Amino acid sequence: MQTNPAFHERLGGIERRIQALEELADPAVRSAARDIVQAVLELHRVGLEKLLEIFTGAGEPGRSMLSAITDDDLLASLLLLHGLHPVPVQERVQQALAGIAPFVEAQGGEMELLQMEDGVARLRLRPGSMGSAPLAALRAAVESALVKAAPDLATVEFEDGDAFPKSRLIPLSLVQAGNNHDRARE
């Protein structure tokens, strides 16, 4: 995926605005603002879904375009936000692990995906005796690769029980289309 600093700055701005919205005293204003954002997100989801249908139906040129879309930070994040990413999370996790494997192996380490279930990736990671990277550095590298490839993972757990909760690339859980869990607090 390509890295886009301006994109990440915009995400931070969105997160700050959501926090400011949540701090408003009037629950009716908060609710109305959420409704507006959810309606806009739903419109975007339907439009993106239609685009994916068009690309999918266009044969090899469409698959090529879809691949370019999923390789782009911004576009992949938009697809993830709407639950439309065409590459299943397990496949993205496996691709990320394949990409980080040479680093782990160069350190003499071993890595294995034990299980993928309910948004949790369970891994076995053992440091090598020949490598210079300690277990914590190997874990950090693996975790970073997985967050980049599959930010929709809930958690990465390592065999010894350590778990690292993940944050989403686009932390808009309060305003995602169809997400009404925060209204119950009002």
C-alpha positions in Angstrom: 0.0 0.0 0.0 1.1 3.5 -0.7 1.7 5.9 2.2 0.0 9.2 2.1 0.8 11.6 5.0 -1.9 14.1 4.0 -4.4 11.3 4.1 -3.4 10.4 7.7 -3.5 14.0 8.7 -7.1 14.2 7.4 -8.0 11.1 9.4 -6.7 12.8 12.5 -8.8 15.8 11.8 -11.9 13.7 11.4 -11.2 11.9 14.7 -10.8 15.3 16.4 -14.1 16.5 15.0 -15.9 13.3 16.1 -14.5 13.8 19.6 -15.7 17.4 19.6 -19.2 16.2 18.4 -19.3 13.7 21.2 -18.6 16.4 23.8 -21.6 18.5 22.7 -24.1 18.9 25.6 -27.2 18.6 23.5 -28.0 14.9 22.7 -30.4 15.9 20.0 -27.7 17.8 18.1 -25.3 14.8 18.5 -27.9 12.5 17.2 -28.8 14.7 14.2 -25.1 15.1 13.3 -24.6 11.3 13.5 -27.7 10.7 11.3 -26.4 13.1 8.7 -23.0 11.5 8.6 -24.5 8.0 8.5 -26.7 9.0 5.6 -23.7 10.3 3.7 -21.6 7.2 4.5 -24.5 5.0 3.3 -24.6 6.9 0.1 -20.9 6.4 -0.4 -21.1 2.7 0.5 -23.8 2.1 -2.1 -21.8 4.0 -4.7 -18.6 2.1 -3.9 -20.4 -1.2 -4.0 -21.7 -0.3 -7.5 -18.2 0.6 -8.6 -16.9 -2.8 -7.3 -19.6 -4.6 -9.3 -18.6 -2.7 -12.5 -14.9 -3.6 -11.9 -15.6 -7.2 -11.1 -17.7 -7.6 -14.2 -15.1 -6.0 -16.5 -12.9 -9.1 -16.8 -9.1 -8.7 -16.6 -9.0 -4.9 -17.0 -11.4 -4.6 -14.1 -9.4 -7.0 -11.9 -6.3 -5.0 -12.7 -8.0 -1.8 -11.7 -9.4 -3.4 -8.5 -5.9 -4.5 -7.6 -4.6 -0.9 -8.0 -7.5 0.3 -5.8 -6.7 -2.2 -3.0 -3.0 -1.2 -3.2 -3.8 2.4 -2.5 -4.0 3.5 1.2 -6.9 5.9 0.8 -9.0 3.7 -1.4 -8.4 0.5 0.5 -9.3 2.4 3.7 -12.6 3.6 2.2 -13.4 0.0 1.2 -12.6 -1.2 4.7 -14.7 1.5 6.3 -17.7 0.3 4.4 -16.9 -3.4 4.8 -16.4 -3.7 1.0 -12.7 -4.7 0.7 -12.6 -7.4 -2.0 -9.7 -9.3 -0.5 -10.8 -11.3 2.6 -9.0 -10.5 5.8 -7.4 -13.9 6.1 -5.8 -13.5 2.7 -4.5 -10.0 3.6 -3.1 -11.5 6.8 -1.4 -14.3 4.9 0.0 -11.8 2.4 1.4 -9.6 5.2 3.0 -12.5 6.9 4.6 -13.7 3.7 5.9 -10.2 3.3 7.5 -10.0 6.8 8.7 -13.6 6.8 12.1 -12.8 5.2 12.8 -10.4 8.0 11.8 -12.8 10.7 13.8 -15.6 9.0 16.8 -13.4 8.6 16.8 -13.0 12.4 16.7 -16.7 12.8 13.1 -16.5 14.0 10.1 -18.7 13.2 6.5 -17.5 12.6 3.3 -19.4 11.9 -0.4 -18.4 11.6 -2.2 -20.8 14.0 -5.7 -19.5 13.6 -7.9 -16.8 12.2 -11.3 -16.4 13.8 -13.7 -13.6 14.7 -11.1 -10.9 13.7 -8.4 -12.4 15.8 -5.1 -13.6 14.3 -3.3 -16.1 16.5 0.4 -16.5 15.8 3.3 -18.5 17.0 6.5 -16.4 16.9 9.8 -17.6 18.2 13.0 -15.6 18.2 16.1 -17.0 16.6 19.3 -17.7 18.4 21.3 -16.3 15.5 19.4 -13.1 14.9 19.9 -9.8 16.5 16.2 -8.8 16.9 14.7 -9.7 20.3 11.2 -11.2 20.5 9.7 -7.7 21.2 11.2 -6.3 18.0 9.9 -9.3 16.0 6.5 -8.9 17.4 6.5 -5.2 16.7 7.5 -5.8 13.0 4.8 -8.5 12.6 2.2 -6.4 14.3 3.0 -3.4 12.1 2.8 -5.5 8.9 -0.6 -6.8 10.0 -2.0 -3.4 11.0 -1.1 -2.1 7.6 -2.5 -5.0 5.6 -5.5 -5.8 7.8 -6.5 -2.8 10.0 -9.9 -4.5 10.4 -8.3 -7.2 12.6 -9.6 -6.8 16.2 -6.5 -8.4 17.8 -3.2 -10.2 17.1 -2.5 -12.8 19.8 0.9 -14.5 20.1 1.1 -18.1 21.4 2.3 -17.1 24.9 -0.9 -15.1 25.5 0.3 -11.6 24.8 -2.3 -9.7 22.7 -2.1 -6.4 20.9 -5.5 -4.7 20.3 -5.7 -3.0 16.9 -7.1 0.4 15.9 -8.8 0.9 12.6 -7.2 2.9 9.8 -10.3 5.1 9.8 -11.5 5.2 13.4 -15.1 6.2 12.6 -16.9 3.6 14.7 -19.3 6.3 16.0 -20.5 7.3 12.6 -20.1 4.2 10.4 -23.2 3.5 8.4 -25.6 1.3 10.3 -23.8 1.8 13.6 -26.3 2.9 16.3 -24.8 1.5 19.4 -23.9 4.9 20.9 -27.5 6.1 20.7 -28.4 3.8 23.5 -26.4 6.0 25.9 -28.6 9.0 25.2 
